[in-house]
Amino acid sequence: MLALAGGVSLAVWNQTPRDATALLSLSLPDTSGRQQSLGQWRGKVVVVNFWATWCEPCREEMPEFVRAQREFGARGLQFVGIAVDQPDKVEQFAKELDLNYPALIGGYGAVELSKTLGNQLSALPFTIVIDRKGMVARTQLGPFKPDKLRSTIDSLL
Protein backbone atom coordinates (compact mmCIF):
# COMPACT_ATOMS: atom_id res chain seq x y z
CA MET A 1 0.00 0.00 0.00
CA LEU A 2 2.82 2.42 0.83
CA ALA A 3 4.56 1.67 -2.46
CA LEU A 4 1.33 2.40 -4.35
CA ALA A 5 0.86 5.67 -2.46
CA GLY A 6 4.45 6.65 -3.21
CA GLY A 7 4.00 5.88 -6.88
CA VAL A 8 0.81 7.90 -7.03
CA SER A 9 2.41 10.87 -5.31
CA LEU A 10 5.33 10.80 -7.77
CA ALA A 11 2.95 10.66 -10.72
CA VAL A 12 0.53 13.32 -9.52
CA TRP A 13 2.35 16.38 -10.88
CA ASN A 14 4.24 16.27 -14.11
CA GLN A 15 5.47 19.73 -15.04
CA THR A 16 7.59 18.85 -18.06
CA PRO A 17 6.26 20.84 -21.02
CA ARG A 18 5.38 18.65 -23.99
CA ASP A 19 3.79 19.40 -27.32
CA ALA A 20 0.06 18.61 -27.31
CA THR A 21 -0.30 18.56 -31.11
CA ALA A 22 -1.25 14.87 -31.18
CA LEU A 23 -3.99 15.38 -28.60
CA LEU A 24 -5.30 18.52 -30.30
CA SER A 25 -5.46 16.67 -33.62
CA LEU A 26 -7.92 14.10 -32.26
CA SER A 27 -11.60 14.01 -33.10
CA LEU A 28 -14.03 12.19 -30.84
CA PRO A 29 -17.81 11.93 -30.89
CA ASP A 30 -19.97 13.91 -28.48
CA THR A 31 -23.01 12.33 -26.83
CA SER A 32 -25.03 12.96 -30.02
CA GLY A 33 -22.46 11.12 -32.14
CA ARG A 34 -21.12 14.27 -33.86
CA GLN A 35 -17.34 14.28 -34.27
CA GLN A 36 -15.64 17.10 -32.40
CA SER A 37 -12.04 18.04 -33.09
CA LEU A 38 -10.06 19.07 -30.04
CA GLY A 39 -8.19 21.38 -32.41
CA GLN A 40 -11.20 23.72 -32.48
CA TRP A 41 -9.97 25.07 -29.14
CA ARG A 42 -6.38 25.84 -30.24
CA GLY A 43 -5.23 29.18 -28.85
CA LYS A 44 -7.16 28.72 -25.61
CA VAL A 45 -6.09 27.24 -22.33
CA VAL A 46 -7.59 23.76 -22.69
CA VAL A 47 -8.20 21.49 -19.72
CA VAL A 48 -8.77 17.92 -20.93
CA ASN A 49 -10.20 15.67 -18.26
CA PHE A 50 -10.42 11.88 -18.63
CA TRP A 51 -13.29 10.67 -16.47
CA ALA A 52 -16.15 8.18 -16.12
CA THR A 53 -19.62 8.26 -14.58
CA TRP A 54 -18.69 5.32 -12.34
CA CYS A 55 -15.56 7.10 -11.02
CA GLU A 56 -16.46 8.77 -7.72
CA PRO A 57 -13.38 11.07 -7.57
CA CYS A 58 -14.22 12.18 -11.13
CA ARG A 59 -17.78 13.02 -10.13
CA GLU A 60 -16.54 14.95 -7.08
CA GLU A 61 -14.15 17.21 -9.02
CA MET A 62 -16.45 18.03 -11.93
CA PRO A 63 -18.59 20.68 -10.20
CA GLU A 64 -15.40 22.71 -9.71
CA PHE A 65 -14.69 22.35 -13.43
CA VAL A 66 -18.18 23.66 -14.19
CA ARG A 67 -17.58 26.68 -11.91
CA ALA A 68 -14.16 27.38 -13.45
CA GLN A 69 -15.57 27.12 -17.00
CA ARG A 70 -18.31 29.60 -16.09
CA GLU A 71 -15.85 31.96 -14.39
CA PHE A 72 -12.93 31.85 -16.83
CA GLY A 73 -14.45 30.76 -20.16
CA ALA A 74 -14.73 34.32 -21.47
CA ARG A 75 -11.00 34.80 -20.78
CA GLY A 76 -10.02 31.88 -23.00
CA LEU A 77 -10.43 28.76 -20.87
CA GLN A 78 -12.01 25.62 -22.32
CA PHE A 79 -12.67 22.42 -20.42
CA VAL A 80 -13.20 19.24 -22.43
CA GLY A 81 -14.22 15.97 -20.84
CA ILE A 82 -13.22 12.68 -22.44
CA ALA A 83 -15.46 10.01 -20.99
CA VAL A 84 -14.35 6.43 -20.52
CA ASP A 85 -17.98 5.47 -20.69
CA GLN A 86 -21.07 4.96 -22.83
CA PRO A 87 -22.83 7.92 -24.51
CA ASP A 88 -26.20 7.42 -22.80
CA LYS A 89 -24.64 7.36 -19.32
CA VAL A 90 -22.50 10.41 -20.11
CA GLU A 91 -25.49 12.34 -21.47
CA GLN A 92 -27.59 11.56 -18.39
CA PHE A 93 -24.82 12.57 -15.98
CA ALA A 94 -24.10 15.76 -17.98
CA LYS A 95 -27.75 16.77 -17.60
CA GLU A 96 -27.72 16.04 -13.85
CA LEU A 97 -24.58 18.12 -13.38
CA ASP A 98 -25.67 20.85 -15.83
CA LEU A 99 -22.33 20.37 -17.58
CA ASN A 100 -21.31 23.56 -19.39
CA TYR A 101 -18.42 22.13 -21.41
CA PRO A 102 -18.17 19.39 -24.06
CA ALA A 103 -18.29 15.76 -22.99
CA LEU A 104 -16.70 13.62 -25.68
CA ILE A 105 -16.88 9.85 -25.79
CA GLY A 106 -13.55 8.09 -25.69
CA GLY A 107 -14.90 4.73 -24.56
CA TYR A 108 -12.54 2.31 -22.92
CA GLY A 109 -9.84 3.14 -25.48
CA ALA A 110 -9.52 6.53 -23.79
CA VAL A 111 -7.56 4.90 -20.96
CA GLU A 112 -4.92 3.80 -23.49
CA LEU A 113 -4.93 7.28 -24.96
CA SER A 114 -4.39 8.79 -21.51
CA LYS A 115 -1.41 6.44 -20.99
CA THR A 116 0.30 7.91 -24.05
CA LEU A 117 -0.19 11.34 -22.47
CA GLY A 118 1.43 10.49 -19.14
CA ASN A 119 -1.16 8.49 -17.19
CA GLN A 120 1.24 5.67 -16.35
CA LEU A 121 -1.12 4.09 -13.82
CA SER A 122 -4.14 4.09 -16.19
CA ALA A 123 -6.19 5.63 -13.39
CA LEU A 124 -9.04 8.12 -13.38
CA PRO A 125 -9.46 11.01 -13.17
CA PHE A 126 -6.55 12.18 -15.27
CA THR A 127 -6.30 15.78 -16.43
CA ILE A 128 -4.06 17.55 -18.92
CA VAL A 129 -3.76 21.34 -19.02
CA ILE A 130 -2.65 22.75 -22.37
CA ASP A 131 -1.43 26.33 -22.67
CA ARG A 132 -2.37 28.75 -25.46
CA LYS A 133 0.72 27.70 -27.46
CA GLY A 134 -0.35 24.05 -27.52
CA MET A 135 2.10 22.80 -24.91
CA VAL A 136 1.20 20.55 -21.99
CA ALA A 137 1.59 22.83 -18.99
CA ARG A 138 0.54 20.33 -16.33
CA THR A 139 -0.87 16.87 -15.86
CA GLN A 140 -2.82 15.72 -12.84
CA LEU A 141 -3.44 12.12 -11.87
CA GLY A 142 -6.26 11.95 -9.36
CA PRO A 143 -8.66 14.72 -8.41
CA PHE A 144 -7.57 18.28 -9.14
CA LYS A 145 -7.80 20.21 -5.86
CA PRO A 146 -9.67 23.51 -6.37
CA ASP A 147 -6.77 25.70 -5.21
CA LYS A 148 -4.28 23.91 -7.51
CA LEU A 149 -6.72 24.09 -10.41
CA ARG A 150 -7.27 27.82 -9.95
CA SER A 151 -3.58 28.63 -9.54
CA THR A 152 -2.80 26.64 -12.69
CA ILE A 153 -5.52 28.41 -14.67
CA ASP A 154 -4.52 31.85 -13.35
CA SER A 155 -0.90 31.29 -14.38
CA LEU A 156 -1.92 30.48 -17.95
CA LEU A 157 -4.70 32.97 -18.73
C-alpha positions as CSV (number, residue, x, y, z in Angstrom):
1,M,0.0,0.0,0.0
2,L,2.8,2.4,0.8
3,A,4.6,1.7,-2.5
4,L,1.3,2.4,-4.4
5,A,0.9,5.7,-2.5
6,G,4.5,6.7,-3.2
7,G,4.0,5.9,-6.9
8,V,0.8,7.9,-7.0
9,S,2.4,10.9,-5.3
10,L,5.3,10.8,-7.8
11,A,3.0,10.7,-10.7
12,V,0.5,13.3,-9.5
13,W,2.3,16.4,-10.9
14,N,4.2,16.3,-14.1
15,Q,5.5,19.7,-15.0
16,T,7.6,18.8,-18.1
17,P,6.3,20.8,-21.0
18,R,5.4,18.6,-24.0
19,D,3.8,19.4,-27.3
20,A,0.1,18.6,-27.3
21,T,-0.3,18.6,-31.1
22,A,-1.3,14.9,-31.2
23,L,-4.0,15.4,-28.6
24,L,-5.3,18.5,-30.3
25,S,-5.5,16.7,-33.6
26,L,-7.9,14.1,-32.3
27,S,-11.6,14.0,-33.1
28,L,-14.0,12.2,-30.8
29,P,-17.8,11.9,-30.9
30,D,-20.0,13.9,-28.5
31,T,-23.0,12.3,-26.8
32,S,-25.0,13.0,-30.0
33,G,-22.5,11.1,-32.1
34,R,-21.1,14.3,-33.9
35,Q,-17.3,14.3,-34.3
36,Q,-15.6,17.1,-32.4
37,S,-12.0,18.0,-33.1
38,L,-10.1,19.1,-30.0
39,G,-8.2,21.4,-32.4
40,Q,-11.2,23.7,-32.5
41,W,-10.0,25.1,-29.1
42,R,-6.4,25.8,-30.2
43,G,-5.2,29.2,-28.9
44,K,-7.2,28.7,-25.6
45,V,-6.1,27.2,-22.3
46,V,-7.6,23.8,-22.7
47,V,-8.2,21.5,-19.7
48,V,-8.8,17.9,-20.9
49,N,-10.2,15.7,-18.3
50,F,-10.4,11.9,-18.6
51,W,-13.3,10.7,-16.5
52,A,-16.1,8.2,-16.1
53,T,-19.6,8.3,-14.6
54,W,-18.7,5.3,-12.3
55,C,-15.6,7.1,-11.0
56,E,-16.5,8.8,-7.7
57,P,-13.4,11.1,-7.6
58,C,-14.2,12.2,-11.1
59,R,-17.8,13.0,-10.1
60,E,-16.5,14.9,-7.1
61,E,-14.1,17.2,-9.0
62,M,-16.4,18.0,-11.9
63,P,-18.6,20.7,-10.2
64,E,-15.4,22.7,-9.7
65,F,-14.7,22.4,-13.4
66,V,-18.2,23.7,-14.2
67,R,-17.6,26.7,-11.9
68,A,-14.2,27.4,-13.5
69,Q,-15.6,27.1,-17.0
70,R,-18.3,29.6,-16.1
71,E,-15.9,32.0,-14.4
72,F,-12.9,31.8,-16.8
73,G,-14.4,30.8,-20.2
74,A,-14.7,34.3,-21.5
75,R,-11.0,34.8,-20.8
76,G,-10.0,31.9,-23.0
77,L,-10.4,28.8,-20.9
78,Q,-12.0,25.6,-22.3
79,F,-12.7,22.4,-20.4
80,V,-13.2,19.2,-22.4
81,G,-14.2,16.0,-20.8
82,I,-13.2,12.7,-22.4
83,A,-15.5,10.0,-21.0
84,V,-14.3,6.4,-20.5
85,D,-18.0,5.5,-20.7
86,Q,-21.1,5.0,-22.8
87,P,-22.8,7.9,-24.5
88,D,-26.2,7.4,-22.8
89,K,-24.6,7.4,-19.3
90,V,-22.5,10.4,-20.1
91,E,-25.5,12.3,-21.5
92,Q,-27.6,11.6,-18.4
93,F,-24.8,12.6,-16.0
94,A,-24.1,15.8,-18.0
95,K,-27.7,16.8,-17.6
96,E,-27.7,16.0,-13.9
97,L,-24.6,18.1,-13.4
98,D,-25.7,20.9,-15.8
99,L,-22.3,20.4,-17.6
100,N,-21.3,23.6,-19.4
101,Y,-18.4,22.1,-21.4
102,P,-18.2,19.4,-24.1
103,A,-18.3,15.8,-23.0
104,L,-16.7,13.6,-25.7
105,I,-16.9,9.9,-25.8
106,G,-13.5,8.1,-25.7
107,G,-14.9,4.7,-24.6
108,Y,-12.5,2.3,-22.9
109,G,-9.8,3.1,-25.5
110,A,-9.5,6.5,-23.8
111,V,-7.6,4.9,-21.0
112,E,-4.9,3.8,-23.5
113,L,-4.9,7.3,-25.0
114,S,-4.4,8.8,-21.5
115,K,-1.4,6.4,-21.0
116,T,0.3,7.9,-24.0
117,L,-0.2,11.3,-22.5
118,G,1.4,10.5,-19.1
119,N,-1.2,8.5,-17.2
120,Q,1.2,5.7,-16.4
121,L,-1.1,4.1,-13.8
122,S,-4.1,4.1,-16.2
123,A,-6.2,5.6,-13.4
124,L,-9.0,8.1,-13.4
125,P,-9.5,11.0,-13.2
126,F,-6.6,12.2,-15.3
127,T,-6.3,15.8,-16.4
128,I,-4.1,17.5,-18.9
129,V,-3.8,21.3,-19.0
130,I,-2.6,22.7,-22.4
131,D,-1.4,26.3,-22.7
132,R,-2.4,28.8,-25.5
133,K,0.7,27.7,-27.5
134,G,-0.4,24.0,-27.5
135,M,2.1,22.8,-24.9
136,V,1.2,20.5,-22.0
137,A,1.6,22.8,-19.0
138,R,0.5,20.3,-16.3
139,T,-0.9,16.9,-15.9
140,Q,-2.8,15.7,-12.8
141,L,-3.4,12.1,-11.9
142,G,-6.3,11.9,-9.4
143,P,-8.7,14.7,-8.4
144,F,-7.6,18.3,-9.1
145,K,-7.8,20.2,-5.9
146,P,-9.7,23.5,-6.4
147,D,-6.8,25.7,-5.2
148,K,-4.3,23.9,-7.5
149,L,-6.7,24.1,-10.4
150,R,-7.3,27.8,-10.0
151,S,-3.6,28.6,-9.5
152,T,-2.8,26.6,-12.7
153,I,-5.5,28.4,-14.7
154,D,-4.5,31.8,-13.3
155,S,-0.9,31.3,-14.4
156,L,-1.9,30.5,-18.0
157,L,-4.7,33.0,-18.7
